[in-house]
């Protein structure tokens, strides 16, 4: 279950300034100009299912697809959308972790087609990283080989807060992120592992950011980390926006822990 659309490059994906398609990383091997794939498109693939049940969900419209069970496509049908005007494909949602066999199959077709045609084409993933490790490895190989990346949405560090916010108790995402971190150095010109955290007021505080930043920095301090301002939605629509002073303090904490690529991803939402 999915919907898709063409998004002009450069686009506003969370790690845009660190990627090839929107930021020009890895030029000329992984993108067409020093400023990215200007004039091309990202094939944005919105999966209509998820493995978490976040109270603050920023894309809760995916549930309409889940309930309706449509629209659906085969892997081959989706791959046909990756024409010569497309420089990359990004799976998000919902969450791709809920449909990994389809994600892997369609991404593989796109990647192999681009290789035959000798054109640049990257495959990326934005995910809560809750898939099983074999699936992550399969997609990870495609992403590494194509110049793409995997952005992990690390909700928080505390298991108790994770359960309260997202309804899950397992630590799969953090175990999987360790695997990403181990392979991050294999293609340093375009960051492979990427991370983000939504700054939910009252829940994601200094202690949570300190623990997350330390975790990421211990794996590889060059991993890009985006802190995202909270927008009140879904079951948390009565919550306040993230304060600018809090976000700026969190950036300092991350840098003090050794992270080299920290940014506020959507500063216009700060209050």
Legacy VTK file of the C-alpha trace (Angstrom):
# vtk DataFile Version 3.0
C-alpha trace
ASCII
DATASET POLYDATA
POINTS 271 float
0.000 0.000 0.000
1.445 3.316 -1.023
1.123 6.615 -2.775
3.939 8.249 -4.719
4.844 11.560 -6.316
7.729 13.347 -8.027
9.485 15.888 -5.810
11.840 18.353 -7.587
15.470 18.232 -6.470
16.870 19.727 -4.343
14.122 18.726 -1.930
13.458 19.156 1.782
14.295 15.668 3.032
15.599 15.733 6.599
19.321 15.156 5.834
19.194 17.187 2.572
22.319 19.271 3.137
24.392 16.121 3.695
23.088 14.053 0.770
24.042 13.832 -2.895
20.729 14.659 -4.551
19.980 17.847 -2.618
23.354 18.853 -1.190
25.880 17.815 -3.821
27.783 15.393 -1.583
29.996 13.026 -3.531
30.008 15.021 -6.778
30.668 13.943 -9.515
30.340 10.236 -8.747
27.034 10.321 -6.879
25.272 13.408 -8.284
25.186 15.502 -11.439
26.232 18.972 -10.222
28.114 20.358 -7.181
24.733 21.482 -5.822
22.968 18.169 -6.351
20.691 16.818 -9.065
19.182 20.146 -10.081
16.505 19.653 -12.731
15.823 16.068 -11.681
13.281 14.568 -9.299
13.075 12.436 -6.212
10.578 9.582 -6.440
8.867 9.977 -3.060
7.211 6.750 -1.905
4.762 7.062 1.000
4.048 3.647 2.550
0.553 3.233 3.985
1.398 1.227 7.103
3.613 1.463 10.173
5.151 -0.622 12.956
4.810 2.065 15.654
1.750 3.869 17.006
3.136 7.301 17.851
0.850 9.696 19.693
2.590 12.610 17.952
2.585 11.119 14.431
3.508 13.788 11.877
2.202 11.740 8.915
-0.899 10.097 10.347
-2.702 10.220 6.986
-1.012 6.868 6.266
-3.773 5.291 8.362
-6.297 6.054 5.630
-4.344 3.741 3.336
-4.076 1.094 6.061
-7.823 1.074 6.678
-8.725 1.130 2.989
-6.078 -1.372 1.951
-5.328 0.666 -1.153
-3.905 1.911 -3.426
-1.549 -0.962 -4.093
1.211 -1.534 -6.642
3.592 -4.316 -7.534
7.333 -3.780 -7.182
7.701 -3.720 -10.965
4.907 -1.151 -11.377
6.533 1.188 -8.878
9.972 0.718 -10.433
8.598 1.933 -13.766
8.059 5.358 -12.170
11.837 5.764 -11.776
12.341 7.159 -15.270
15.312 9.116 -16.628
14.151 12.330 -14.934
14.459 10.705 -11.500
17.738 10.932 -9.592
16.729 9.119 -6.423
13.944 7.245 -4.664
13.077 7.692 -1.001
10.793 5.359 0.945
9.034 6.846 3.963
5.529 6.749 5.427
4.004 5.406 7.648
7.110 3.357 7.817
8.936 1.233 5.245
9.810 -1.252 8.011
6.254 -2.568 7.723
6.657 -3.523 4.035
10.324 -4.434 3.641
9.951 -7.301 1.114
8.203 -4.881 -1.258
10.656 -2.069 -0.520
13.680 -4.269 -1.200
12.208 -5.790 -4.373
11.229 -2.467 -5.942
14.489 -0.755 -4.944
16.500 -3.615 -6.425
14.689 -3.326 -9.773
15.268 0.443 -9.872
18.935 0.097 -8.946
19.658 -2.644 -11.473
17.848 -0.751 -14.240
19.876 2.396 -13.551
23.102 0.384 -13.583
22.262 -1.103 -16.974
21.481 2.353 -18.326
24.639 3.767 -16.726
22.885 6.602 -14.916
23.098 7.931 -11.384
20.231 6.717 -9.235
20.221 6.575 -5.429
17.881 4.680 -3.094
17.169 6.018 0.394
15.104 5.096 3.425
13.514 7.178 6.183
12.447 4.792 8.918
11.983 4.046 12.610
14.464 1.218 11.902
12.291 -1.519 13.432
12.731 -4.040 10.604
14.629 -7.297 11.102
18.376 -7.095 10.574
18.514 -9.274 7.415
16.059 -6.898 5.708
18.072 -3.880 6.801
21.241 -5.462 5.436
19.617 -6.178 2.065
18.394 -2.623 1.632
21.586 -1.234 3.131
23.691 -2.898 0.447
21.537 -1.313 -2.271
21.696 2.086 -0.618
25.463 1.971 -0.113
26.062 0.829 -3.674
23.826 3.522 -5.171
25.018 6.567 -3.210
21.911 6.743 -1.033
21.464 6.638 2.727
19.298 5.427 5.586
17.873 8.013 7.957
16.810 6.583 11.308
14.107 8.330 13.303
15.374 7.756 16.839
12.403 8.757 18.987
14.224 8.970 22.325
16.650 6.928 24.425
14.560 5.863 27.415
12.584 2.640 26.929
9.858 3.997 29.202
9.407 7.178 27.172
9.560 5.206 23.917
6.709 3.020 25.141
4.682 6.012 26.317
5.072 7.880 23.020
5.146 5.084 20.444
3.694 1.955 22.036
6.798 -0.209 21.575
9.094 -1.678 24.203
11.811 -3.340 22.099
15.236 -1.831 21.314
15.431 -3.064 17.718
16.010 0.400 16.263
19.096 0.974 18.396
20.543 -2.459 17.628
19.983 -1.807 13.923
21.533 1.638 14.145
24.698 0.054 15.502
24.884 -1.916 12.251
24.447 1.294 10.240
27.158 2.963 12.279
29.618 0.144 11.628
29.218 0.603 7.868
29.052 4.401 7.821
32.775 4.792 7.050
32.602 2.638 3.915
31.472 5.576 1.772
32.513 8.746 3.607
31.895 11.160 0.720
28.106 10.668 1.069
26.930 9.890 4.615
25.305 6.444 4.731
23.906 6.479 8.274
21.781 9.475 9.228
19.626 10.159 12.280
16.924 12.503 13.499
14.891 13.069 16.646
11.613 14.934 17.025
11.884 17.332 19.970
8.623 16.546 21.769
8.289 19.102 24.608
8.256 17.580 28.081
9.403 14.182 26.860
12.582 14.624 24.810
14.731 16.651 27.198
18.418 17.294 27.904
18.897 13.826 29.370
17.391 12.115 26.324
19.415 14.173 23.841
22.615 13.620 25.820
22.105 9.842 25.744
21.241 9.796 22.032
24.142 12.054 21.075
26.574 9.943 23.082
25.224 6.771 21.457
25.635 8.161 17.926
29.036 9.747 18.576
30.422 6.498 19.985
29.523 4.795 16.700
30.861 7.532 14.403
30.966 11.287 15.170
30.536 12.128 11.469
26.999 10.666 11.324
24.617 13.572 10.515
22.038 14.228 13.246
18.989 16.428 12.658
16.936 17.771 15.555
13.364 18.404 14.440
11.025 20.980 15.932
7.747 19.506 17.148
4.516 20.410 15.364
1.375 19.628 17.431
-0.569 16.922 15.572
-2.641 13.783 15.984
-3.210 12.856 19.651
-0.745 15.512 20.803
-2.356 18.438 19.025
-2.734 20.292 22.331
1.016 20.314 22.970
3.241 23.399 22.525
5.803 23.871 19.773
9.473 23.286 20.562
11.139 26.344 22.083
14.068 27.839 20.194
16.169 28.065 23.346
15.657 24.347 23.990
16.583 23.338 20.448
19.722 25.484 20.490
20.730 24.010 23.850
20.244 20.500 22.456
22.547 21.338 19.530
25.244 22.414 22.002
24.831 19.172 23.952
25.272 17.147 20.766
28.420 19.030 19.810
29.832 18.643 23.318
29.370 14.887 22.936
31.512 15.015 19.800
28.988 15.007 16.962
30.312 16.966 13.982
27.193 17.305 11.824
24.283 18.540 13.913
21.507 20.787 12.666
17.984 21.923 13.471
16.033 20.496 10.562
13.004 22.797 10.566
13.862 25.966 12.537
10.845 27.870 11.185
8.617 25.843 13.549
10.453 26.920 16.689
8.738 29.334 19.044
LINES 1 272
271 0 1 2 3 4 5 6 7 8 9 10 11 12 13 14 15 16 17 18 19 20 21 22 23 24 25 26 27 28 29 30 31 32 33 34 35 36 37 38 39 40 41 42 43 44 45 46 47 48 49 50 51 52 53 54 55 56 57 58 59 60 61 62 63 64 65 66 67 68 69 70 71 72 73 74 75 76 77 78 79 80 81 82 83 84 85 86 87 88 89 90 91 92 93 94 95 96 97 98 99 100 101 102 103 104 105 106 107 108 109 110 111 112 113 114 115 116 117 118 119 120 121 122 123 124 125 126 127 128 129 130 131 132 133 134 135 136 137 138 139 140 141 142 143 144 145 146 147 148 149 150 151 152 153 154 155 156 157 158 159 160 161 162 163 164 165 166 167 168 169 170 171 172 173 174 175 176 177 178 179 180 181 182 183 184 185 186 187 188 189 190 191 192 193 194 195 196 197 198 199 200 201 202 203 204 205 206 207 208 209 210 211 212 213 214 215 216 217 218 219 220 221 222 223 224 225 226 227 228 229 230 231 232 233 234 235 236 237 238 239 240 241 242 243 244 245 246 247 248 249 250 251 252 253 254 255 256 257 258 259 260 261 262 263 264 265 266 267 268 269 270
